[in-house]
Amino acid sequence: MSTPPRASSQPGFWDVRYEREDHLFGTAPNAFVAAEASRISPNSDVVALGAGEGRTLLWLARTHGHRGTAVDFSGRALATAARWAQEYEVPLDTVRADVRTWRPERRWDAALVTFLQLLPEERAGLYRLLRRIVRPGGWILGEWFRPAHLHGPYDRLGPNRADRMVPPTEVRAAFAQEQQARCTAADVNLREGPRLKGHAAVVRSIVQRA
Ligand SMILES: C[S@@+](CC[C@H](N)C(=O)[O-])C[C@H]1O[C@@H](n2cnc3c(N)ncnc32)[C@H](O)[C@@H]1O
Protein backbone atom coordinates (compact mmCIF):
# COMPACT_ATOMS: atom_id res chain seq x y z
CA MET A 1 0.00 0.00 0.00
CA SER A 2 1.49 3.39 -0.93
CA THR A 3 1.80 6.13 1.70
CA PRO A 4 -0.45 9.18 1.07
CA PRO A 5 1.49 12.38 0.34
CA ARG A 6 1.97 14.64 3.36
CA ALA A 7 -0.11 17.82 3.47
CA SER A 8 2.83 20.20 3.43
CA SER A 9 4.10 18.54 0.23
CA GLN A 10 0.99 19.83 -1.55
CA PRO A 11 0.44 23.33 -2.99
CA GLY A 12 -3.09 23.43 -1.48
CA PHE A 13 -1.66 23.34 2.05
CA TRP A 14 0.43 26.42 1.32
CA ASP A 15 -2.34 28.23 -0.59
CA VAL A 16 -4.58 28.00 2.49
CA ARG A 17 -1.83 29.34 4.75
CA TYR A 18 -1.07 32.28 2.43
CA GLU A 19 -4.78 33.05 2.09
CA ARG A 20 -5.36 32.99 5.84
CA GLU A 21 -2.47 35.24 6.76
CA ASP A 22 -0.84 38.16 4.98
CA HIS A 23 2.94 38.37 4.78
CA LEU A 24 3.33 34.89 6.24
CA PHE A 25 7.12 35.15 6.31
CA GLY A 26 7.31 38.93 6.51
CA THR A 27 8.02 41.66 4.00
CA ALA A 28 11.70 42.14 4.91
CA PRO A 29 14.24 40.05 3.01
CA ASN A 30 15.76 36.90 4.44
CA ALA A 31 18.47 38.28 6.75
CA PHE A 32 21.14 35.78 5.71
CA VAL A 33 20.70 36.47 1.99
CA ALA A 34 20.64 40.21 2.66
CA ALA A 35 23.95 39.93 4.55
CA GLU A 36 25.58 37.96 1.71
CA ALA A 37 23.96 39.85 -1.19
CA SER A 38 27.11 41.80 -2.12
CA ARG A 39 28.60 38.59 -3.57
CA ILE A 40 26.14 38.80 -6.47
CA SER A 41 27.08 41.42 -9.09
CA PRO A 42 24.56 44.25 -9.59
CA ASN A 43 21.87 43.75 -12.24
CA SER A 44 22.06 39.96 -12.15
CA ASP A 45 19.41 37.34 -12.88
CA VAL A 46 18.42 35.67 -9.63
CA VAL A 47 16.04 32.75 -9.12
CA ALA A 48 14.44 31.75 -5.81
CA LEU A 49 13.14 28.20 -5.32
CA GLY A 50 10.14 28.00 -2.99
CA ALA A 51 10.17 31.80 -3.21
CA GLY A 52 6.88 32.27 -1.34
CA GLU A 53 5.72 35.88 -1.59
CA GLY A 54 9.05 36.92 -3.09
CA ARG A 55 10.17 39.10 -0.17
CA THR A 56 13.89 38.53 -0.76
CA LEU A 57 13.83 38.77 -4.57
CA LEU A 58 11.87 42.01 -4.41
CA TRP A 59 14.34 43.51 -1.96
CA LEU A 60 17.24 42.45 -4.22
CA ALA A 61 15.49 44.05 -7.20
CA ARG A 62 14.99 47.31 -5.34
CA THR A 63 18.45 47.54 -3.76
CA HIS A 64 20.74 45.80 -6.29
CA GLY A 65 18.87 46.04 -9.59
CA HIS A 66 18.52 42.27 -9.96
CA ARG A 67 15.87 40.68 -12.15
CA GLY A 68 14.09 38.03 -10.10
CA THR A 69 12.40 34.77 -10.99
CA ALA A 70 10.15 33.45 -8.22
CA VAL A 71 9.41 29.72 -8.40
CA ASP A 72 6.78 28.28 -6.09
CA PHE A 73 3.94 25.78 -6.36
CA SER A 74 1.55 28.08 -4.44
CA GLY A 75 -0.42 30.28 -6.82
CA ARG A 76 -1.53 32.45 -3.84
CA ALA A 77 2.06 33.20 -2.85
CA LEU A 78 3.04 34.06 -6.42
CA ALA A 79 -0.01 36.32 -6.86
CA THR A 80 1.12 38.36 -3.84
CA ALA A 81 4.70 38.44 -5.16
CA ALA A 82 3.49 39.74 -8.54
CA ARG A 83 1.29 42.38 -6.87
CA TRP A 84 4.18 43.64 -4.72
CA ALA A 85 6.46 43.74 -7.78
CA GLN A 86 3.93 45.97 -9.52
CA GLU A 87 3.62 48.21 -6.47
CA TYR A 88 7.39 48.57 -6.18
CA GLU A 89 7.73 48.91 -9.97
CA VAL A 90 10.44 46.23 -10.21
CA PRO A 91 10.66 43.31 -12.66
CA LEU A 92 9.68 39.87 -11.41
CA ASP A 93 8.92 36.68 -13.32
CA THR A 94 6.78 34.16 -11.52
CA VAL A 95 6.83 30.45 -12.32
CA ARG A 96 4.22 28.20 -10.79
CA ALA A 97 6.02 24.89 -10.56
CA ASP A 98 6.93 22.08 -8.24
CA VAL A 99 10.70 22.20 -7.77
CA ARG A 100 10.72 18.40 -7.46
CA THR A 101 9.90 18.15 -11.16
CA TRP A 102 10.76 21.58 -12.62
CA ARG A 103 13.37 21.39 -15.40
CA PRO A 104 14.08 24.87 -16.82
CA GLU A 105 16.12 25.28 -20.02
CA ARG A 106 18.10 28.31 -18.89
CA ARG A 107 20.62 29.33 -16.20
CA TRP A 108 20.75 32.16 -13.67
CA ASP A 109 23.59 34.15 -12.06
CA ALA A 110 22.43 33.16 -8.59
CA ALA A 111 19.87 31.00 -6.83
CA LEU A 112 18.29 31.38 -3.40
CA VAL A 113 16.54 28.81 -1.29
CA THR A 114 15.30 29.85 2.14
CA PHE A 115 13.36 27.55 4.45
CA LEU A 116 12.11 25.25 1.71
CA GLN A 117 10.84 22.09 3.41
CA LEU A 118 11.54 19.03 1.32
CA LEU A 119 11.93 15.43 2.47
CA PRO A 120 15.39 13.79 2.49
CA GLU A 121 14.72 11.75 -0.66
CA GLU A 122 13.59 14.94 -2.46
CA ARG A 123 16.56 17.07 -1.43
CA ALA A 124 19.15 15.28 -3.58
CA GLY A 125 17.09 16.42 -6.58
CA LEU A 126 16.97 19.97 -5.20
CA TYR A 127 20.75 20.15 -4.93
CA ARG A 128 21.10 18.76 -8.47
CA LEU A 129 18.63 21.35 -9.73
CA LEU A 130 20.53 24.17 -8.01
CA ARG A 131 23.80 23.04 -9.57
CA ARG A 132 22.18 22.82 -13.01
CA ILE A 133 20.45 26.19 -13.06
CA VAL A 134 23.31 28.38 -11.77
CA ARG A 135 26.03 29.31 -14.27
CA PRO A 136 29.71 28.58 -13.53
CA GLY A 137 30.99 31.22 -11.09
CA GLY A 138 27.44 32.01 -9.96
CA TRP A 139 26.18 31.81 -6.38
CA ILE A 140 23.81 29.55 -4.45
CA LEU A 141 22.68 30.91 -1.08
CA GLY A 142 20.65 28.59 1.15
CA GLU A 143 19.16 28.58 4.63
CA TRP A 144 17.20 25.80 6.32
CA PHE A 145 16.27 24.70 9.84
CA ARG A 146 18.58 21.96 11.04
CA PRO A 147 17.39 18.92 13.07
CA ALA A 148 18.93 20.20 16.35
CA HIS A 149 16.12 22.78 16.36
CA LEU A 150 13.61 20.16 17.56
CA HIS A 151 15.61 19.13 20.62
CA GLY A 152 17.50 22.22 21.78
CA PRO A 153 16.56 25.42 23.65
CA TYR A 154 14.86 26.98 20.63
CA ASP A 155 11.48 28.58 19.97
CA ARG A 156 8.63 26.67 18.41
CA LEU A 157 8.77 27.57 14.75
CA GLY A 158 9.62 25.95 11.45
CA PRO A 159 8.72 22.41 10.41
CA ASN A 160 7.60 20.09 13.20
CA ARG A 161 9.52 17.11 11.83
CA ALA A 162 13.25 16.51 11.72
CA ASP A 163 13.05 15.00 8.23
CA ARG A 164 12.07 18.42 6.82
CA MET A 165 15.13 19.98 8.40
CA VAL A 166 18.57 19.78 6.85
CA PRO A 167 21.77 18.44 8.43
CA PRO A 168 24.85 20.57 7.61
CA THR A 169 26.77 17.43 6.52
CA GLU A 170 24.21 16.83 3.78
CA VAL A 171 24.64 20.30 2.26
CA ARG A 172 28.43 20.08 2.54
CA ALA A 173 28.44 16.77 0.68
CA ALA A 174 26.05 18.05 -2.01
CA PHE A 175 28.32 20.96 -2.94
CA ALA A 176 31.76 19.51 -2.18
CA GLN A 177 32.87 19.71 -5.84
CA GLU A 178 32.11 23.43 -6.29
CA GLN A 179 34.60 26.31 -6.47
CA GLN A 180 33.71 27.42 -2.93
CA ALA A 181 31.27 25.92 -0.48
CA ARG A 182 30.84 27.16 3.04
CA CYS A 183 28.17 25.55 5.10
CA THR A 184 27.71 26.48 8.74
CA ALA A 185 25.43 25.53 11.59
CA ALA A 186 24.24 28.69 13.33
CA ASP A 187 22.01 29.56 16.28
CA VAL A 188 20.17 32.71 15.32
CA ASN A 189 17.35 35.04 16.29
CA LEU A 190 15.04 35.11 13.31
CA ARG A 191 12.89 38.22 12.83
CA GLU A 192 11.24 37.46 9.51
CA GLY A 193 7.50 37.80 9.88
CA PRO A 194 4.96 36.06 12.14
CA ARG A 195 5.98 32.48 11.23
CA LEU A 196 9.73 32.98 11.33
CA LYS A 197 10.32 34.80 14.57
CA GLY A 198 12.45 33.45 17.42
CA HIS A 199 15.55 31.56 18.47
CA ALA A 200 16.37 28.95 15.85
CA ALA A 201 18.92 26.33 14.85
CA VAL A 202 19.69 26.79 11.16
CA VAL A 203 22.17 25.75 8.52
CA ARG A 204 23.43 28.39 6.11
CA SER A 205 25.32 27.74 2.93
CA ILE A 206 27.25 29.91 0.52
CA VAL A 207 28.27 28.10 -2.64
CA GLN A 208 30.07 29.38 -5.72
CA ARG A 209 29.63 27.12 -8.74
CA ALA A 210 32.73 25.59 -10.28
C1 LIG B 1 8.50 28.17 4.59
S1 LIG B 1 8.01 28.86 3.04
C2 LIG B 1 9.38 29.93 2.68
C3 LIG B 1 9.07 30.95 1.62
C4 LIG B 1 10.24 31.84 1.21
N1 LIG B 1 11.38 31.08 0.75
C5 LIG B 1 10.64 32.76 2.33
O1 LIG B 1 11.72 32.58 2.92
O2 LIG B 1 9.87 33.70 2.60
C6 LIG B 1 8.21 27.51 1.93
C7 LIG B 1 7.72 27.81 0.52
O3 LIG B 1 8.08 26.74 -0.33
C8 LIG B 1 7.00 26.44 -1.19
N2 LIG B 1 7.14 25.02 -1.56
C9 LIG B 1 7.15 23.94 -0.73
N3 LIG B 1 7.37 22.82 -1.42
C10 LIG B 1 7.51 23.20 -2.74
C11 LIG B 1 7.74 22.49 -3.94
N4 LIG B 1 7.88 21.16 -3.93
N5 LIG B 1 7.82 23.18 -5.10
C12 LIG B 1 7.67 24.54 -5.11
N6 LIG B 1 7.43 25.27 -4.00
C13 LIG B 1 7.36 24.60 -2.81
C14 LIG B 1 5.74 26.75 -0.38
O4 LIG B 1 4.64 27.02 -1.20
C15 LIG B 1 6.22 27.97 0.39
O5 LIG B 1 5.94 29.15 -0.32
The ligand as an SDF file (V2000), in Angstrom:
LIG
                    3D

 27 29  0  0  0  0  0  0  0  0999 V2000
    8.4970   28.1750    4.5860 C   0  0  0  0  0  0  0  0  0  0  0  0
    8.0090   28.8580    3.0390 S   0  0  0  0  0  0  0  0  0  0  0  0
    9.3800   29.9300    2.6770 C   0  0  0  0  0  0  0  0  0  0  0  0
    9.0660   30.9450    1.6150 C   0  0  0  0  0  0  0  0  0  0  0  0
   10.2430   31.8380    1.2080 C   0  0  0  0  0  0  0  0  0  0  0  0
   11.3830   31.0810    0.7520 N   0  0  0  0  0  0  0  0  0  0  0  0
   10.6440   32.7650    2.3310 C   0  0  0  0  0  0  0  0  0  0  0  0
   11.7200   32.5800    2.9160 O   0  0  0  0  0  0  0  0  0  0  0  0
    9.8670   33.6990    2.6000 O   0  0  0  0  0  0  0  0  0  0  0  0
    8.2090   27.5100    1.9300 C   0  0  0  0  0  0  0  0  0  0  0  0
    7.7160   27.8150    0.5220 C   0  0  0  0  0  0  0  0  0  0  0  0
    8.0800   26.7410   -0.3290 O   0  0  0  0  0  0  0  0  0  0  0  0
    6.9970   26.4370   -1.1940 C   0  0  0  0  0  0  0  0  0  0  0  0
    7.1430   25.0210   -1.5630 N   0  0  0  0  0  0  0  0  0  0  0  0
    7.1530   23.9400   -0.7250 C   0  0  0  0  0  0  0  0  0  0  0  0
    7.3740   22.8190   -1.4220 N   0  0  0  0  0  0  0  0  0  0  0  0
    7.5060   23.2010   -2.7360 C   0  0  0  0  0  0  0  0  0  0  0  0
    7.7410   22.4870   -3.9370 C   0  0  0  0  0  0  0  0  0  0  0  0
    7.8820   21.1620   -3.9300 N   0  0  0  0  0  0  0  0  0  0  0  0
    7.8200   23.1820   -5.1010 N   0  0  0  0  0  0  0  0  0  0  0  0
    7.6670   24.5390   -5.1110 C   0  0  0  0  0  0  0  0  0  0  0  0
    7.4280   25.2670   -3.9990 N   0  0  0  0  0  0  0  0  0  0  0  0
    7.3630   24.6030   -2.8130 C   0  0  0  0  0  0  0  0  0  0  0  0
    5.7420   26.7530   -0.3820 C   0  0  0  0  0  0  0  0  0  0  0  0
    4.6410   27.0170   -1.2000 O   0  0  0  0  0  0  0  0  0  0  0  0
    6.2210   27.9690    0.3920 C   0  0  0  0  0  0  0  0  0  0  0  0
    5.9410   29.1510   -0.3170 O   0  0  0  0  0  0  0  0  0  0  0  0
  1  2  1  0
  2  3  1  0
  2 10  1  0
  3  4  1  0
  4  5  1  0
  5  6  1  0
  5  7  1  0
  7  8  2  0
  7  9  1  0
 10 11  1  0
 11 12  1  0
 11 26  1  0
 12 13  1  0
 13 14  1  0
 13 24  1  0
 14 15  1  0
 14 23  1  0
 15 16  2  0
 16 17  1  0
 17 18  1  0
 17 23  2  0
 18 19  1  0
 18 20  2  0
 20 21  1  0
 21 22  2  0
 22 23  1  0
 24 25  1  0
 24 26  1  0
 26 27  1  0
M  CHG  2   2   1   9  -1
M  END
$$$$
